[in-house]
Amino acid sequence: MTNPQPHTELESHLKETRRFAPPADFAAQAHVRTQAEYDALHRRALDDPEGFWEEVAAGLHWFRKWDRVLEWNPPNARWFAGARTNLSYNCLDRHVAAGLGDKTAILFEGEPGDVRRVTFRELLDEVCRFANALRGLGVKKGDRVTIYMPMTPELAVAVLACARIGAPHSVIFGGFSVQAIADRVEDAQSNVVITADGGYRRGHVVPLKANVDEACERCERIRTVVVFQRCKCDVAMKPGRDHWWHELTAGAPATCEPEHCEAEDMLFLLYTSGTTGKPKGIMHTTGGYMVHTNYTARMIFDLKPDDVYWCSADVGWVTGHSYVIYGILSNGVTTLMYEGAPNHPGWDRFWDIIERHKVTKFYTAPTAIRAFMREGRQHADRHDLSSLKLLGTVGEPINPEAWLWYHEVIGRGRCPIVDTWWQTETGGIMITPIPGVIHTKPGSATRPFFGIDAAILNKNGVEQPPNAGGFLCIRKPWPGMLRGVYGDPERFRRQYWSEIDGVYFAGDSARRDEDGYFWIMGRVDDMIKVAGHGLGTMEVESALVSHSAVAEAAVVGVPHEIKGNAIVAFVTLRSGIEPTPALRQELMNHVTHTMGAFARPEQIRFTQSLPKTRSGKIMRRLLKEVATSGEVKGDTTTLEDFGVLVKLAQKDEE
Ligand code: WT7
């Protein structure tokens, strides 16, 4: 539960004045080309959101139309109630019927360098075979199926096959290990697990099947395990429980009637890493999620038929669900899947992939961009990135300096950047530039998407004036919103709808500037109160990252007799830069100069790495513990290695 400090209003101190207009050639070909077109859509969505989403929905296939667009009994929404549809049909059959059967649906590159192209027809056949195999194993509509696989096309096949037969999937990121699997399987009451013998990561084989075997020992309810053979490594197969994917699908027919799912049938469960022990299964349903992801993907990535679109997120996160698979394939666009690590075999792997496959749209996380920035631009500079037309980011606030690096070094100054704010809970993108129209400001996700009623409120639900910090809330229901926490309606209400009555709030603080642009300031839980000033983590961190020696920074508050809290900053330096006492002073002065003396860190600690969640978010909570317990060993200029802490953090998160 978020617990904002009631007496401190959040203040904003960082002013970013740089502006970027959409490149003229991009704007000329975009779905939304002019301010007038944008305004018309915006107004239409504002005046009549239900009519607006209904029009969008009409572009997709429904076996039966809805009776009503929206039923809203806060916090429970039903979108397109009465309608029947199927997501796998909309991602596959629809495009094959329209003559796109031979087009590449999935362009796959494995970490060892193996490349496969799977057409829409082939993908449809595979999905049907696997869906039939699942039905043969007794999987029925409504049964929760756990998927724990490497980033191969078969992961998409498994997900789409579940959607085809109406069995909600629960994908677990392949980087998690045994206890995480057992906990999620148990919470979801799932009896079937789909996995692989292994997957490749940094030249090693991740023993996925062995992890599932152990999970089975801790969790008796698993009665069926399907194993895709990726690495041809030795695995134990338990007769009666374990089945090879290739044997099950070999004889299965390549047609499979899609289940006519209710719009509000559960499509998937996705567990978020809450800070308390119990995993939190976020529930998403079929119709509204389909409409939201399909339309946002098209408008925000400006999808066109000849795009080669690449989102580097793993399908184990919501980004992968919405913008590797559903939102992209439902638009009939080629989606690239890469199995491995961004720095294997070298720091140019991503740029090499973009060059060889002529990727046109690229979507990644700020944490990755900062890592590339730290290693230096030479890795990107030696690749031809001229195929790129648009760049995107998601997952954390992007520091203006990292934004500018991305824009210049990767986009070569030609590509609009869409900084997209959303959450596992929102299902799809909520705040974002529309790339042909919206002028961007580095570090701002800009404006709410059409039909999204985002606002900055104080604790009493009163809208804040421009540039005053507050809670980032959504006031009206939207199609892709979560429908609950699996098995715990009370937790759903308490966690998301109780801070301000009837309004959605999921923990971020932000401000809205005089142009209506949103600036995420950090998680409310991480807010630092210094001498009566409420500070978000983002601004101090960005002030540090704006110094040319700094690659990444995380700030936390520690108790201080006089100020209430003092700021401790953990800083990683760009490669080749030495940590010295002089640099420490310089960085402190730099923050004072950029933001003001009140924001000056009391302490700066240089470190080689920062503890992060598996999805790349900095774990400030752990840093706060380190800073508070005051364990500073030896010379304070030496680099700390958070390797151990990182491991701790990951354990913690499971
Ligand atoms: C949290 C949600 C949405 C897919 C990946 C993360 C942070 C996300 C941005 C952004 C600033 C961002 C927020 C949010 N976040 N995108 N563009 N700018 N912050 O999904 O794991 O559910 O995390 O990520 O704090 O609440 P998630």
Boltz pocket constraint, residues with backbone or C-beta under 6 A from the ligand:
constraints:
  - pocket:
      binder: B
      contacts: [[A, 272], [A, 317], [A, 318], [A, 319], [A, 393], [A, 394], [A, 395], [A, 396], [A, 397], [A, 398], [A, 419], [A, 420], [A, 421], [A, 422], [A, 423], [A, 424], [A, 425], [A, 431], [A, 445], [A, 506], [A, 507], [A, 508], [A, 520], [A, 522], [A, 523], [A, 615]]
      max_distance: 6.0
